[in-house]
Amino acid sequence: MDAATARTRLEAMLADLERSIAILTGEHPERENSAADAGAGLTDSDRVEAALESLERHRNAVQAALQRIEQGSYGQCIGCGKDVPPGRLEARPDAARCVACQAKHDRAYR
């Protein structure tokens, strides 16, 4: 995937992530004041917190991919330096690693 197409897709992904984060944060403003009741809402709050953490990690990955475009290193694996397969970038424009390096990374953080 060329850098211009990647940038367009990544910017759209970033906008969607920002909207989702804003919606979830707006629905649960107690996230900042985490003195929520220890009652029935706890599991709902836990779910929202987990969703927000996931969205924020994804947002960080998208922002990092946009930085790699700016630096001219987009499409190169940050693990081994080889090219990330085009099909992987089509499926995951924010992919920072080739499949082998991603598998190693995932095993190390389990």
MIKOL-866738 format. One record per residue (C-alpha): residue number from 1; chain; x, y, z. Coordinates in steps of 0.25 Angstrom, whole numbers, plus 5000, padded with zeros to 4 digits. Each point is the difference from the previous one (the first is absolute). Layout:
% residues N
[NUM, "A", [X, Y, Z]];
...
***
This chain:
% residues 110
[1, "A", [5000, 5000, 5000]];
[2, "A", [5006, 5014, 4996]];
[3, "A", [5002, 5010, 5011]];
[4, "A", [4989, 5009, 4995]];
[5, "A", [4989, 4989, 5001]];
[6, "A", [5005, 4996, 5013]];
[7, "A", [5000, 5014, 5006]];
[8, "A", [4985, 5002, 4995]];
[9, "A", [4996, 4986, 5006]];
[10, "A", [5008, 5003, 5013]];
[11, "A", [4994, 5014, 5002]];
[12, "A", [4986, 4995, 4998]];
[13, "A", [5003, 4989, 5010]];
[14, "A", [5006, 5010, 5010]];
[15, "A", [4987, 5009, 4999]];
[16, "A", [4991, 4988, 5002]];
[17, "A", [5008, 4996, 5013]];
[18, "A", [5000, 5014, 5005]];
[19, "A", [4985, 5000, 4998]];
[20, "A", [4998, 4987, 5007]];
[21, "A", [5009, 5004, 5012]];
[22, "A", [4993, 5013, 5001]];
[23, "A", [4986, 4993, 5001]];
[24, "A", [5005, 4990, 5010]];
[25, "A", [5006, 5011, 5009]];
[26, "A", [4988, 5008, 4999]];
[27, "A", [4991, 4989, 5004]];
[28, "A", [5009, 4997, 5012]];
[29, "A", [5006, 5012, 5005]];
[30, "A", [5003, 4993, 5013]];
[31, "A", [5012, 4994, 4993]];
[32, "A", [5008, 5012, 5005]];
[33, "A", [4994, 5000, 5014]];
[34, "A", [5001, 4985, 5002]];
[35, "A", [4992, 5001, 5013]];
[36, "A", [4989, 4992, 4994]];
[37, "A", [4990, 4992, 5009]];
[38, "A", [5005, 4986, 5002]];
[39, "A", [4986, 4995, 4996]];
[40, "A", [4993, 4995, 4988]];
[41, "A", [5007, 5010, 4990]];
[42, "A", [5014, 4995, 5003]];
[43, "A", [4999, 4989, 4989]];
[44, "A", [4995, 5011, 4990]];
[45, "A", [5011, 5009, 5004]];
[46, "A", [5010, 4989, 4999]];
[47, "A", [4995, 4997, 4986]];
[48, "A", [5001, 5015, 4996]];
[49, "A", [5014, 5002, 5006]];
[50, "A", [5005, 4987, 4992]];
[51, "A", [4994, 5006, 4987]];
[52, "A", [5006, 5013, 5002]];
[53, "A", [5014, 4994, 5003]];
[54, "A", [4998, 4992, 4987]];
[55, "A", [4996, 5012, 4992]];
[56, "A", [5011, 5008, 5006]];
[57, "A", [5011, 4989, 4996]];
[58, "A", [4994, 5000, 4986]];
[59, "A", [5000, 5015, 4999]];
[60, "A", [5015, 5000, 5004]];
[61, "A", [5003, 4989, 4990]];
[62, "A", [4993, 5009, 4989]];
[63, "A", [5008, 5012, 5004]];
[64, "A", [5013, 4992, 5000]];
[65, "A", [4997, 4996, 4986]];
[66, "A", [4997, 5014, 4996]];
[67, "A", [5014, 5004, 5006]];
[68, "A", [5007, 4989, 4992]];
[69, "A", [4993, 5005, 4987]];
[70, "A", [5006, 5014, 5004]];
[71, "A", [5014, 4994, 5002]];
[72, "A", [5000, 4992, 4988]];
[73, "A", [5000, 4986, 5007]];
[74, "A", [4986, 4996, 4998]];
[75, "A", [4999, 4986, 4995]];
[76, "A", [5013, 4995, 5006]];
[77, "A", [4999, 4991, 5012]];
[78, "A", [5005, 5007, 5013]];
[79, "A", [5005, 4986, 5005]];
[80, "A", [5009, 4995, 4988]];
[81, "A", [5000, 5012, 4990]];
[82, "A", [4994, 4991, 4989]];
[83, "A", [4988, 5005, 4992]];
[84, "A", [4987, 4997, 5007]];
[85, "A", [4992, 4991, 4989]];
[86, "A", [4990, 5009, 4992]];
[87, "A", [4988, 4991, 5004]];
[88, "A", [5003, 5002, 5015]];
[89, "A", [5000, 5015, 4998]];
[90, "A", [4987, 5000, 4992]];
[91, "A", [4994, 4992, 5011]];
[92, "A", [5006, 5008, 5011]];
[93, "A", [5006, 5014, 4995]];
[94, "A", [5005, 5002, 5014]];
[95, "A", [5009, 4987, 5000]];
[96, "A", [5014, 5003, 5005]];
[97, "A", [5005, 4986, 4999]];
[98, "A", [5001, 4989, 4990]];
[99, "A", [4992, 4988, 5004]];
[100, "A", [5012, 4992, 5006]];
[101, "A", [5005, 5012, 5009]];
[102, "A", [4985, 5003, 5004]];
[103, "A", [4999, 4985, 5005]];
[104, "A", [5013, 5002, 5008]];
[105, "A", [4995, 5013, 5006]];
[106, "A", [4987, 4994, 5004]];
[107, "A", [5007, 4988, 5006]];
[108, "A", [5009, 5009, 5008]];
[109, "A", [4988, 5008, 5006]];
[110, "A", [4991, 4988, 5004]];
***
